[in-house]
Amino acid sequence: QVQLVESGGGLVQPGGSLTLSCAASVTSFANYVMTWYRQPPGKQRELVAIITISGGTNYADSVKGRFTISRDNAKNTVNLQMNSLKSEDTAVYYCNARRVGTISTYWGQGTQVTVSS
């Protein structure tokens, strides 16, 4: 049973920073592609950032240059460093794990990020 637990969300002023963390209770964490999604109020869930098993990364255009995804395979964690936050970054942020070579995908419970003055 795979469990993902996000943390680090909260209220931050525009221009501020937050770091989200996702802890995964899995074996062979290094074999999982890890992705951060978000769901703004009243909108559909969207991909924010992805990191492959080899450490390659990709980002939504809206966060390029401001967000950085990273992983620590020794600690079974994936982080999302968010800088220069804007009000439009307000959303529930979800961690997703997908084991390479399978269609199995797992979700965390989400963590709220609110950017407001």
C-alpha positions in Angstrom: 0.0 0.0 0.0 1.5 3.3 -1.1 0.9 6.3 1.0 1.9 9.9 0.1 1.8 12.6 2.8 2.2 16.3 1.7 3.2 19.0 4.1 4.4 22.6 4.0 1.3 24.4 2.8 0.0 27.6 4.3 -0.7 31.3 3.9 2.0 33.4 2.3 2.1 37.0 0.9 2.6 37.6 -2.8 6.3 37.5 -3.6 6.9 35.0 -0.8 8.2 31.5 -0.8 7.1 28.1 0.4 8.5 24.6 0.2 6.2 21.7 -0.1 7.3 18.2 0.8 5.8 14.8 0.0 6.8 11.8 2.0 6.2 8.4 0.3 5.9 5.1 2.1 7.0 2.9 -0.7 9.7 0.4 -1.4 12.0 1.3 -4.4 11.1 5.0 -4.3 13.7 5.5 -7.0 11.5 3.7 -9.4 8.7 6.2 -9.1 8.1 9.2 -11.3 7.0 11.9 -8.9 4.7 14.8 -9.9 3.1 17.8 -8.2 -0.3 18.8 -9.3 -2.5 21.6 -8.1 -6.2 22.4 -8.2 -7.1 26.1 -8.0 -10.6 27.0 -6.6 -13.3 26.2 -9.1 -10.8 24.9 -11.6 -9.5 21.5 -12.8 -6.4 19.8 -11.5 -3.3 20.7 -13.4 0.3 19.5 -13.6 2.8 21.8 -11.9 6.1 19.9 -12.0 7.4 16.4 -12.7 10.7 14.7 -11.9 11.7 11.4 -13.5 13.6 8.5 -12.0 16.8 9.9 -13.6 16.2 13.3 -12.1 14.9 15.0 -15.3 12.4 17.8 -14.6 9.7 19.6 -16.4 7.4 22.4 -15.4 4.1 24.1 -16.4 4.8 27.3 -18.2 3.1 29.3 -15.5 5.7 28.2 -12.9 8.9 28.0 -14.9 11.7 30.0 -13.3 9.8 30.2 -10.0 9.3 26.6 -8.8 11.9 23.9 -8.4 11.1 20.2 -7.9 13.7 17.9 -6.4 13.8 14.4 -4.9 15.8 12.6 -2.2 15.7 8.9 -2.9 17.4 8.1 0.4 14.6 9.8 2.3 11.7 8.9 0.0 10.7 12.5 -0.4 10.0 14.9 -3.2 10.0 18.7 -2.6 8.6 21.6 -4.4 10.4 24.9 -3.8 8.1 27.8 -4.7 9.4 31.3 -5.0 7.9 34.6 -6.1 4.5 33.3 -5.3 1.5 35.0 -7.0 -2.2 35.0 -6.0 -2.9 32.7 -9.0 -0.7 30.0 -7.3 -3.4 29.6 -4.7 -4.6 26.0 -4.9 -4.6 22.6 -3.2 -1.3 21.0 -4.1 -1.2 17.2 -4.6 1.7 14.8 -4.8 1.4 11.9 -7.3 3.6 8.8 -7.6 3.7 6.5 -10.6 5.9 3.4 -10.7 7.8 3.1 -13.9 6.5 0.3 -16.1 3.1 0.2 -14.5 -0.2 2.1 -14.8 -0.5 2.3 -11.0 -0.7 5.8 -9.8 -1.1 7.1 -6.2 -2.2 10.5 -4.7 -1.7 12.3 -1.5 -4.4 14.0 0.4 -3.3 17.5 -0.7 -2.0 20.6 1.1 -3.5 24.1 0.8 -1.4 27.0 -0.5 -3.0 30.4 -0.2 -1.2 33.4 -1.6 -2.8 36.6 -0.3 -1.9 39.9 1.3 
